[in-house]
Structures are given as structure tokens and as C-alpha cells.
Amino acid sequence: MSKSTILAISGSLRAESTNHNILKYLGDLIPADIHYSIYDGLASIPPFDPGLDTDDAPFPVVELRRLLTKADGVIICTPEYAFGVPGQLKNMLDWTVSSGSFSDKPVALITASLSGEAAHAAMLLILGALNAQVADGAKLIIPFIRSKMDGDKVADEETAKKLTEVLETFFNSI
Ligand SMILES: Cc1cc2nc3c(=O)[nH]c(=O)nc-3n(C[C@H](O)[C@H](O)[C@H](O)COP(=O)(O)O)c2cc1C
């Protein structure tokens, strides 16, 4: 049987991003028989243009769609900016509407931010529009995230426990 493949996507482009560090932390928890990678192409995705939204879309978009198709599940970990989804993440997701890349795909959604409630709700609407499958226990908001991390370690015990539970539910949904 081939290995399961999980694609992890951070909504933050910041070096030392807490969201990126959470994805690194989750990678350490994931069993070795699962292929886990953190997407590194977000900054290269061009502005969404419906006129270019074909099978022959710009290369970074074709590559993103290829990675999503190959993935058995996707973990998205994102901050909130100005009470919304970070622009570049939303832009990336817009390129996946016509391709159906998220359709029926199990997704775990973690919103790790100062607050995060508005972005989390918006992300759930977007993922619904994309027909992604987000199980009830595979959604988590982590407020005051910066006080809960120590580099790529989760310093807060309660948060670590919740992340483990999200992973368990997510893997049960694959
Ligand atoms: C432009 C900007 C806008 C922000 N707006 C919000 C916001 O509306 N709600 C919130 O919870 N945090 C907001 N924050 C704070 C982020 O949650 C915080 O910087 C977080 O650590 C970013 O994630 P990262 O560490 O993965 O980069 C904002 C940060 C920036 C840079």
C-alpha cells in the first residue's frame, strides 16, 4: 500500500511564523509512514485572474493543483489579518475553485492568531464553497498564539493536547 500524503499550508509568509512553526511541530508528531510536506510556494502564486484560470494556468498554480491532487488530506494553519483571511492565502484558494482541487478532500483547519475568530469563520465558508471535508473535530482556533509557542515547540500544554486531538480526528477522516 502506498504512503498517505499530507500537504500542510501556512497562511503566513513571515519568517519565524508561528503558523509555520505549528506545521513543523505537527510534522514531528506524524508517523513516519505518512508523507508530510509543508507547501513552500504560497509567495509565488500570482494574483487570481479568471482569464488565466484554465488547465494552462501559470506554473505555480499548476504545481499547487498537482500537489493538492496528490494529497490525501490538507492541513491549513493560518493567522487572521484585519479580521479576515490573509490575502495571499485567499488568493491561492481562489485558483482552486474551478480546478476542484479541494473537492471531497479531508482538511484540518487551524487558525492561530491573536484572536482569529473572523478568519476561522471565513475560512470555513471558503472551504465549504470548495467542497472540502472539514470534520467537526478537525477545526481549531488558537488565540494569543505568540504566547503559546517557543520556536517550533508548543509551550502551552492545553494547546498541544488540542493539536493532537485535531490530528487524530483528521487522520480518522482520511
Ligand atoms: C497586518 C496584520 C493584521 C493583523 N490583524 C489581526 C486580526 O485582525 N486579528 C488577529 O487575531 N490578529 C491579527 N494580527 C496579528 C497576528 O495574529 C499575529 O501577528 C500572528 O502571530 C501572525 O501569524 P504568524 O506568526 O504565523 O505570522 C495581525 C497582524 C498583522 C501583521
The ligand as an SDF file (V2000), in Angstrom:
LIG
                    3D

 31 33  0  0  0  0  0  0  0  0999 V2000
   -1.3370   43.2510    9.1000 C   0  0  0  0  0  0  0  0  0  0  0  0
   -1.7120   42.4770   10.3240 C   0  0  0  0  0  0  0  0  0  0  0  0
   -3.0370   42.4470   10.7270 C   0  0  0  0  0  0  0  0  0  0  0  0
   -3.4190   41.6790   11.8300 C   0  0  0  0  0  0  0  0  0  0  0  0
   -4.7300   41.6020   12.1490 N   0  0  0  0  0  0  0  0  0  0  0  0
   -5.1250   40.7070   13.0830 C   0  0  0  0  0  0  0  0  0  0  0  0
   -6.5070   40.4750   13.3110 C   0  0  0  0  0  0  0  0  0  0  0  0
   -7.3960   41.0710   12.7470 O   0  0  0  0  0  0  0  0  0  0  0  0
   -6.8360   39.5130   14.2010 N   0  0  0  0  0  0  0  0  0  0  0  0
   -5.8940   38.7760   14.8700 C   0  0  0  0  0  0  0  0  0  0  0  0
   -6.2550   37.8560   15.5980 O   0  0  0  0  0  0  0  0  0  0  0  0
   -4.5820   39.0120   14.7010 N   0  0  0  0  0  0  0  0  0  0  0  0
   -4.1640   39.9520   13.8160 C   0  0  0  0  0  0  0  0  0  0  0  0
   -2.8350   40.1730   13.6090 N   0  0  0  0  0  0  0  0  0  0  0  0
   -1.8360   39.5630   14.4790 C   0  0  0  0  0  0  0  0  0  0  0  0
   -1.4530   38.1730   14.0370 C   0  0  0  0  0  0  0  0  0  0  0  0
   -2.4090   37.2820   14.5460 O   0  0  0  0  0  0  0  0  0  0  0  0
   -0.1080   37.7740   14.5970 C   0  0  0  0  0  0  0  0  0  0  0  0
    0.8630   38.6680   14.0740 O   0  0  0  0  0  0  0  0  0  0  0  0
    0.2580   36.3480   14.2600 C   0  0  0  0  0  0  0  0  0  0  0  0
    1.3700   35.9760   15.0170 O   0  0  0  0  0  0  0  0  0  0  0  0
    0.5680   36.1950   12.7940 C   0  0  0  0  0  0  0  0  0  0  0  0
    0.8500   34.8330   12.4830 O   0  0  0  0  0  0  0  0  0  0  0  0
    2.3230   34.3490   12.1730 P   0  0  0  0  0  0  0  0  0  0  0  0
    3.0700   34.3770   13.4870 O   0  0  0  0  0  0  0  0  0  0  0  0
    2.1490   32.9340   11.6800 O   0  0  0  0  0  0  0  0  0  0  0  0
    2.9480   35.2420   11.1540 O   0  0  0  0  0  0  0  0  0  0  0  0
   -2.4250   40.9550   12.5450 C   0  0  0  0  0  0  0  0  0  0  0  0
   -1.0880   41.0300   12.1460 C   0  0  0  0  0  0  0  0  0  0  0  0
   -0.7400   41.7570   11.0410 C   0  0  0  0  0  0  0  0  0  0  0  0
    0.7020   41.7590   10.5990 C   0  0  0  0  0  0  0  0  0  0  0  0
  1  2  1  0
  2  3  1  0
  2 30  2  0
  3  4  2  0
  4  5  1  0
  4 28  1  0
  5  6  2  0
  6  7  1  0
  6 13  1  0
  7  8  2  0
  7  9  1  0
  9 10  1  0
 10 11  2  0
 10 12  1  0
 12 13  2  0
 13 14  1  0
 14 15  1  0
 14 28  1  0
 15 16  1  0
 16 17  1  0
 16 18  1  0
 18 19  1  0
 18 20  1  0
 20 21  1  0
 20 22  1  0
 22 23  1  0
 23 24  1  0
 24 25  2  0
 24 26  1  0
 24 27  1  0
 28 29  2  0
 29 30  1  0
 30 31  1  0
M  END
$$$$
